[in-house]
């Protein structure tokens, strides 16, 4: 059993690592030097923090930076509220155009956090998912987030057992990787009854001024009517366009 002293030391070292990254991305060696800890310890702490979304690797690099989960915690609900305020008019238009519920989500560690939803004008509706957090591999918005993760971060996610929610949930890592390649290629993720039986959804990424994916727009509805036969491409265009509009508004400051 570890002693309280060892636990406190680990916390102090973790905060020291986070403090080193506060001024910008760093490699493991630089993090160790600034934190005054062994390089092997720094690497172990960075790996643990990355698993929680507190840090992440810069795409295409070995350097680390503060992650979206930590940034969201530090800013409270301000960012989410600003995103909802910016995106809501577009979601209203999208729900009206497609006749299904439209929503917005952000990545929260290894989950997709649904922060807003506009109900379908159709009398037969799906539940409101606002506030729900769902493992990334099981939903369309989550697969959008997975598709843009740096390879080492994605590998850590796939190294853990993937929870099965329905018989159609993708729990095979190679199959999920193939899906994610398609998502990156198409800029869109379709999920059919992989989280909940009877519900299908589609999502597209929202990019900020740095070109990084900060949110996802999704539309979901009962599988018996969504997507309607032959309507997949027109739905895809509408969802991509909505995501692009929200991204443009974000980059323009709302």
N, C-alpha and C positions, 0 to 999 in steps of 0.2 A: 504494500500500500504506500503511495507517495505521501510525503509529509506536506503540511500546509506551506512550509517554506519553499519547497520545490515548486508547488503550484503558483505561489506568488512570483517566484523567479521567472517561470514560464510566461506569466501574464506581462511582467515587466519587459521581457525580451520581445514579446509580440508587439507591444506598444512602441518599443524602440525601433523595430522594423518598420512599422507603419509610419512613425515619425520620419524615418530616413526617406520614405517614398513621398512625403508630403510636398517636396520641391520638384518632383517630376520622376519619370521612369529611371530605374537603375538595374544593373545586373546584380547577380548574387554576390560577387566579390565586393562590389561597391556598397551593397547593403550591409554586408558583414563588417566592412571597415568603418562605416558610419555608425553602426550599432554597437561596435566593440564586442562582437561575438564571433566564435569560429564560423568559418564558411559553411561547414556541414550543418551546423545548428541553424544558420540563416536559411539554408536551402530547405531544411525540414520545416521551419516555421512558415516560410513562403508557401510551401506546398499545402500546409494545413490551412492557411489563410485563404489560399486560392479555392480550396474545396468549399469554403463557406461564402465565397463571392466577395471577400473583403479586399483581395488583391486579384489581379489577373495579368497575364502576359500580354505585352503589346503585340498585336497581330503581325506575324512574320518575323518576330524578334525573340531574343532570349531575355530581354529586360522585363521587369515587373513594374506595374503602376497600381495605384489605388483602384479598387474595383467598384462596380455599380452598387453593390449591396451596402458597402461602407458609406459611399457618397449619399445614398438614399437615407441611411440612418442619420448621418451628420446634418442633413438638410431638413430632417423631419418630413412632414407631408407636403412641404412647399412645392417640390418638383412635381410630385404626382398631381397636386391640385392645378398647377400651371399647365401640365400636359392635358388634363381633363378639360380645362377651360378652353385650351387651344383646339383640341380635337373634337369637342362635342358638336359644333355646328356641322362638321363634315360627317360625323357619325349619323346625325339626324337625317341628312340628305341621303346617305348610303342606305340606311334602313328603309327609307321611303322608296328609293329606287329599286331595291332588290326584294322588298317585301318580307325581309327576315331581320332578326336581331343583329345589330352591329355593335362591336365593342372594341375596347382598347386595353392592352396589357403591357406590363413592363417585366423585365427579368428580375427576379429576386432570388439570388443564389442559384440553386438548382430547380427553381420553380418559375412558372409563369403566373404573375399576380394580376388578376383582372381588376382594373381600376375604374372602368366605366362600361355601361351597356345601355343602348337605346332599344327599347322593345320593338318587336315586330308589329306592324299594323294588322297582321293576320290574326283572326280570333283564336286560332290554335297556336300557342306559343310555347317556347322552351323556357326553362327557369332563368332567373336573373343570376348570373355568375359573379357579379361584382363583389370584390373582397375575397374571392376564392383563390387559393394557391394550388397549382397542379404541377406535378413533375413534368419537366420540359418535353420528354419524349412522347407524351401521351396526347398532346393537343397541338393544333396547327400553329398557334402563336409560339408555343414552346419550341417547335421544330424550326421556326424562323430564327429564334435566338440561338439554338444549337448550331445551325448552319453557318453562323458568322463567328463562332468561337474560335480562338486560336487552337491549332492542332493539339498542343499539350493539355490545354484545359478540357477540350472535348474528350481526349483520351482518358482523363481522370473520371469524367462523367460515365463513359462507357465501361470503365473498369468495374463499376459497381453493378450489382444485379438490377435489371430494369423491371420495375413493378408492372404486373399485368392487371389491367382493369376490365378488359373484355377479351373474348377470343381473338379479336382483331388487333389488339395492342402490339406494336412492334417491340419485342423484347430481345430480338436477336441483333447483336451489335453490328455485324456485317450488313444485314438487311437495312438497319437504320442508317448506317453510313451511306449506303447507296441512295436511300431516300433523301438524305441531306445534300448529296451531290446534285440531285434533281432540283431541290429547293433553291440551292445557290444558282443553278443554271436558269431556272424559271423566275426567280424572285418571288416565289409564291409556294405556300404549303397547303395541300389538301389532306384532310384527315376524315376518314369515314368510319364512325362507330369505334374508334380506338380508345376513347375514354369513357363514353357512355353509349350503351346500345340505343339505337334509334336517333342519334344526333350526328350530323355531319357538319364540318366547318372548313373554312379556308382563311388564310391569313397572309398578310404582306408586311414587309418591314418598313419602319419609319426611321429615317436617318437624320442626324443632327448636322450642324455646320461643319463638323470634321468628317462627315461621311460615315459615322459610326451608328449602328442600329441601337436606338434608345427605347423603342416601343414597337408594338405590332398592332395593326388593325385586323380584326377578324369579323367574319360573318358566320353565323351558325343557325341551323334550323332542323326540323324533323327530316330524317333521311328519306321518308316516302315522297317528299316534295322538293327537297333541296339536296343537290342541285337538280333542277328540272332537266329532263332529257334534252341534250343538245345545247344547254345554256352555260356549260362550264366556261367556255372562252369569254363570253360576255360578262359573266360574273367575275372572272379573273381580272379583266380589264378594269371593271368598276372598283374592285378592291385595291388594285395597284394604284389607280388614279387617286383614290381616297387617301391612301398612305402617303403618296407624293404630295398631295395638298397639305396634309398635316405637317409633313416635314418642311415644306416651304414656309408655312406659317411659323413654325418653331425657329427656323433660321432667320426669319424676319423679326423675331421677338414677339410673336403672337399676333 
